[in-house]
Amino acid sequence: MSSQPEQVKKLLIADLLKMKEEGRKITMITAYSYPQGLIVDEAGIDVILVGDSLGMVELGYRDTIPVTMEEMLAHTRPVVRAVKRAHVVGDLPFMSYNISLEQAVANAGVLYKDGGADSVKLEGGQEMARVVETIVKAGVPVFGHIGLTPQSSGQLGGHKAQGRTTESARALIEDALAIEEAGAQFLLLEAVPPEVAGFIARRLSIPVYGIGAGPECDGQLLIVSDLIGQFQAFTPKFVKKYADVAGVVTAAMKAYTADVRKGAFPAEEHCYHMLEGEEAGFRELERKYGK
């Protein structure tokens, strides 16, 4: 009797909320392609963010600002196709939700309906509460993002940690409460002191994830290209590299180049020969068409 393959259960919002309630840490990482989606999902990661960070680590932009809805959709779809278990979050890029509530809902709907994302992420605190509320009422789950918000880093004075003074910590707490009250299902804190992030995680009933926000968050996020050592332009303070993919790949490329130049590749085992009995016919072709 043949056994059926075990069905992989898709993680729902309720599952992630239960993990928070039970004190089980949630893992989150970015992915931008079908192969990355397959690997990340197979590894058992709980949440995948198709982040606008792809602008820098995949498309070579200086920052996230130039990323378009079309680019986000093009990267979200293949990740969604690859994933069976993880909750997939699609990032709303700069100026895709800032002009009007109608624009925000329409673009959230594009990533949710056409892109297949399980929820959408947007940056901003109290000033974005109404946008969050409107998108949620339209039926699209929202992942909030406060602290260091890269899309508005120019207003923040660059990519700097937030909430390091009592006054700025108060602003972060009020932002977090406003985003939760607006109906967001999740919140991401970026570059926030652990004492502030820990308080917010305990205060909110929704899961709170951190990237550079200390160990007390309900879950942790890293950029996949940072984690595996693929992106080499810079390494943020909060990154822990678990592999050196760039080093491994570079060494492999150099070895390949050396083999080709000295004639060691391709070798006999890499070649397809003509079928047995066809050699005489081919020799005739050589005589006919040769010089």
C-alpha positions as CSV (number, residue, x, y, z in Angstrom):
1,M,0.0,0.0,0.0
2,S,1.5,3.3,-1.1
3,S,1.6,6.1,1.4
4,Q,0.4,9.6,0.4
5,P,2.9,12.5,0.8
6,E,2.3,14.4,4.0
7,Q,0.3,17.6,3.4
8,V,2.1,20.8,4.3
9,K,-0.1,23.1,6.3
10,K,-0.1,26.7,5.3
11,L,0.5,29.1,8.2
12,L,-2.4,31.4,8.8
13,I,-2.6,34.6,10.7
14,A,-4.2,32.7,13.6
15,D,-1.3,30.3,13.7
16,L,1.2,33.2,14.0
17,L,-0.9,34.8,16.7
18,K,-1.0,31.5,18.6
19,M,2.8,31.3,18.4
20,K,3.0,34.7,20.1
21,E,0.5,33.7,22.8
22,E,2.5,30.5,23.5
23,G,5.8,32.4,23.6
24,R,7.2,30.5,20.5
25,K,9.7,32.6,18.6
26,I,8.7,33.3,15.0
27,T,11.3,33.3,12.2
28,M,11.1,35.7,9.2
29,I,13.4,36.2,6.3
30,T,13.2,37.9,2.9
31,A,13.1,36.1,-0.4
32,Y,12.9,37.6,-3.9
33,S,12.8,34.7,-6.4
34,Y,11.3,31.2,-6.9
35,P,14.6,29.4,-6.0
36,Q,14.9,31.5,-2.8
37,G,11.3,30.8,-1.9
38,L,11.8,27.1,-2.3
39,I,14.9,27.1,-0.1
40,V,13.5,29.4,2.6
41,D,10.2,27.5,2.8
42,E,12.0,24.1,2.9
43,A,14.1,25.4,5.8
44,G,11.0,25.9,7.9
45,I,10.9,29.7,8.0
46,D,7.5,30.9,9.3
47,V,7.2,34.3,7.5
48,I,8.7,35.4,4.1
49,L,8.9,39.1,3.3
50,V,9.2,40.0,-0.4
51,G,10.8,43.3,0.6
52,D,11.5,46.4,-1.3
53,S,15.0,45.8,-0.2
54,L,15.2,43.9,-3.5
55,G,15.9,47.3,-5.0
56,M,19.4,47.2,-3.5
57,V,20.2,43.5,-3.1
58,E,18.7,42.3,-6.4
59,L,18.3,45.3,-8.8
60,G,21.4,47.4,-7.8
61,Y,19.6,50.6,-6.8
62,R,21.2,52.9,-4.3
63,D,18.2,52.5,-1.9
64,T,14.6,51.3,-1.9
65,I,13.1,54.5,-3.3
66,P,13.1,53.6,-7.1
67,V,11.3,50.3,-6.6
68,T,8.0,50.1,-8.4
69,M,4.8,48.2,-8.0
70,E,5.6,46.3,-11.2
71,E,8.9,45.2,-9.8
72,M,7.3,44.2,-6.5
73,L,4.6,42.2,-8.3
74,A,7.2,40.5,-10.5
75,H,9.2,39.3,-7.5
76,T,6.2,38.4,-5.2
77,R,4.5,36.1,-7.7
78,P,7.4,33.6,-8.1
79,V,8.0,33.5,-4.3
80,V,4.3,32.8,-3.7
81,R,4.5,30.0,-6.3
82,A,7.4,28.4,-4.5
83,V,5.9,28.5,-1.0
84,K,3.7,25.9,0.6
85,R,3.9,26.7,4.3
86,A,5.3,30.2,5.1
87,H,3.1,33.3,5.4
88,V,4.2,35.6,2.5
89,V,4.2,39.3,3.0
90,G,4.4,41.7,0.0
91,D,6.0,45.1,0.5
92,L,4.3,48.2,-0.8
93,P,7.0,50.4,-2.3
94,F,7.5,54.1,-1.9
95,M,4.6,56.3,-3.1
96,S,2.3,53.3,-3.8
97,Y,0.1,54.1,-0.7
98,N,1.0,57.7,0.1
99,I,-1.1,59.7,-2.4
100,S,-4.7,58.7,-1.5
101,L,-6.7,56.0,0.3
102,E,-8.0,54.8,-3.0
103,Q,-4.4,54.4,-4.3
104,A,-3.4,52.5,-1.2
105,V,-6.3,50.1,-1.4
106,A,-5.8,49.5,-5.1
107,N,-2.1,48.7,-4.8
108,A,-2.6,46.6,-1.7
109,G,-5.1,44.7,-3.7
110,V,-2.6,44.2,-6.5
111,L,-0.1,42.5,-4.2
112,Y,-2.8,40.5,-2.4
113,K,-5.0,39.5,-5.3
114,D,-2.7,39.4,-8.3
115,G,0.6,38.8,-6.5
116,G,-0.9,36.2,-4.1
117,A,0.7,37.7,-1.0
118,D,-0.9,36.7,2.3
119,S,-0.6,40.2,3.7
120,V,1.0,43.5,2.6
121,K,3.5,45.7,4.5
122,L,3.7,49.4,4.7
123,E,5.9,51.9,6.6
124,G,4.7,54.6,9.0
125,G,3.1,55.1,12.4
126,Q,0.3,57.3,13.5
127,E,0.2,59.2,10.2
128,M,-0.5,55.9,8.4
129,A,-3.1,54.6,10.8
130,R,-6.0,55.6,8.5
131,V,-4.3,54.0,5.5
132,V,-3.9,50.8,7.5
133,E,-7.5,50.9,8.7
134,T,-8.8,51.4,5.1
135,I,-6.8,48.6,3.6
136,V,-7.8,46.2,6.4
137,K,-11.5,47.1,5.9
138,A,-11.0,46.3,2.2
139,G,-10.1,42.8,3.2
140,V,-6.3,42.9,2.9
141,P,-4.2,41.9,6.0
142,V,-1.6,44.5,6.9
143,F,1.9,44.3,8.3
144,G,3.0,47.6,9.9
145,H,6.6,48.8,10.0
146,I,7.9,51.5,12.3
147,G,11.3,52.6,13.7
148,L,13.8,53.0,11.0
149,T,11.7,53.2,7.9
150,P,14.0,53.1,4.9
151,Q,11.5,54.8,2.6
152,S,11.5,57.9,4.8
153,S,15.1,57.7,5.9
154,G,15.8,61.1,4.4
155,Q,13.4,62.6,6.9
156,L,15.0,60.6,9.7
157,G,18.5,61.9,9.0
158,G,19.7,58.7,7.3
159,H,19.6,55.1,8.3
160,K,19.8,55.7,12.0
161,A,18.4,53.8,15.0
162,Q,15.2,55.2,16.4
163,G,13.7,55.4,19.9
164,R,17.0,56.0,21.7
165,T,15.7,58.9,23.7
166,T,12.7,59.0,26.0
167,E,10.8,61.3,23.7
168,S,11.4,59.2,20.6
169,A,10.6,56.0,22.5
170,R,7.3,57.6,23.4
171,A,6.6,58.4,19.8
172,L,7.4,54.8,18.8
173,I,5.1,53.4,21.5
174,E,2.3,55.7,20.3
175,D,3.0,54.7,16.7
176,A,2.8,51.0,17.6
177,L,-0.5,51.4,19.5
178,A,-2.0,53.4,16.6
179,I,-1.1,50.8,14.0
180,E,-2.5,48.0,16.2
181,E,-5.7,49.9,16.8
182,A,-6.0,50.5,13.1
183,G,-6.3,46.8,12.6
184,A,-2.8,45.7,11.5
185,Q,-2.2,42.0,12.1
186,F,1.6,42.3,12.6
187,L,4.2,45.0,13.3
188,L,7.9,45.2,12.4
189,L,10.3,47.3,14.5
190,E,13.5,48.2,12.7
191,A,16.7,49.5,14.5
192,V,15.0,50.1,17.9
193,P,16.6,49.6,21.3
194,P,15.8,46.2,22.8
195,E,14.2,47.7,25.9
196,V,11.8,49.7,23.8
197,A,11.1,46.9,21.4
198,G,10.5,44.4,24.3
199,F,8.0,46.8,25.9
200,I,6.1,47.2,22.6
201,A,6.1,43.4,22.0
202,R,4.6,42.8,25.5
203,R,2.2,45.7,25.2
204,L,0.7,44.7,21.8
205,S,-1.5,41.7,21.3
206,I,-0.4,41.3,17.7
207,P,3.0,39.6,16.8
208,V,5.9,42.1,16.9
209,Y,8.9,41.3,14.7
210,G,12.3,42.9,15.0
211,I,15.2,43.6,12.6
212,G,17.9,45.2,14.7
213,A,15.5,45.4,17.6
214,G,16.8,42.9,20.2
215,P,15.8,39.5,21.4
216,E,12.5,40.3,23.1
217,C,10.4,40.6,20.0
218,D,8.0,37.8,19.1
219,G,10.0,37.1,15.9
220,Q,13.2,38.1,14.1
221,L,13.7,39.2,10.5
222,L,16.9,39.2,8.4
223,I,17.6,40.0,4.8
224,V,18.4,36.7,3.1
225,S,21.3,38.3,1.2
226,D,22.9,39.4,4.5
227,L,22.2,36.1,6.3
228,I,23.9,34.0,3.6
229,G,26.7,36.5,2.9
230,Q,25.7,37.2,-0.7
231,F,25.3,41.0,-0.5
232,Q,28.8,42.6,0.1
233,A,28.2,46.3,-0.3
234,F,27.7,46.9,3.4
235,T,26.7,44.9,6.5
236,P,24.4,46.5,9.1
237,K,25.3,46.2,12.8
238,F,22.3,43.9,13.5
239,V,23.2,41.3,10.9
240,K,24.7,37.9,11.7
241,K,26.1,36.1,8.7
242,Y,25.5,32.4,8.7
243,A,27.3,31.6,5.5
244,D,29.7,33.1,3.0
245,V,27.9,32.5,-0.3
246,A,29.8,35.2,-2.1
247,G,33.1,33.7,-1.1
248,V,32.0,30.2,-2.1
249,V,30.6,31.3,-5.5
250,T,33.6,33.5,-6.3
251,A,35.9,30.5,-5.6
252,A,33.8,28.3,-7.8
253,M,33.8,30.8,-10.6
254,K,37.6,31.1,-10.4
255,A,38.0,27.4,-10.5
256,Y,35.7,27.1,-13.5
257,T,37.7,29.8,-15.4
258,A,41.0,28.1,-14.7
259,D,39.6,24.7,-15.9
260,V,38.3,26.1,-19.1
261,R,41.5,28.0,-19.9
262,K,43.7,24.9,-19.3
263,G,41.3,22.6,-21.1
264,A,40.3,20.6,-18.1
265,F,36.6,21.3,-18.6
266,P,34.6,19.9,-20.2
267,A,36.1,16.4,-19.7
268,E,35.0,13.1,-21.2
269,E,32.3,12.6,-18.5
270,H,30.7,15.9,-19.5
271,C,30.2,15.0,-23.2
272,Y,27.4,13.3,-25.2
273,H,28.7,11.0,-28.0
274,M,27.0,9.9,-31.2
275,L,25.0,6.7,-31.0
276,E,26.8,3.5,-31.7
277,G,27.0,2.7,-35.4
278,E,26.6,6.4,-36.5
279,E,30.4,7.1,-36.7
280,A,30.8,6.0,-40.3
281,G,27.9,8.2,-41.4
282,F,29.4,11.2,-39.6
283,R,32.8,10.6,-41.2
284,E,31.1,10.7,-44.6
285,L,29.6,14.1,-43.6
286,E,33.0,15.3,-42.6
287,R,34.4,14.4,-46.1
288,K,31.4,16.0,-47.8
289,Y,31.4,19.3,-46.0
290,G,35.0,19.6,-44.9
291,K,37.6,21.8,-46.5
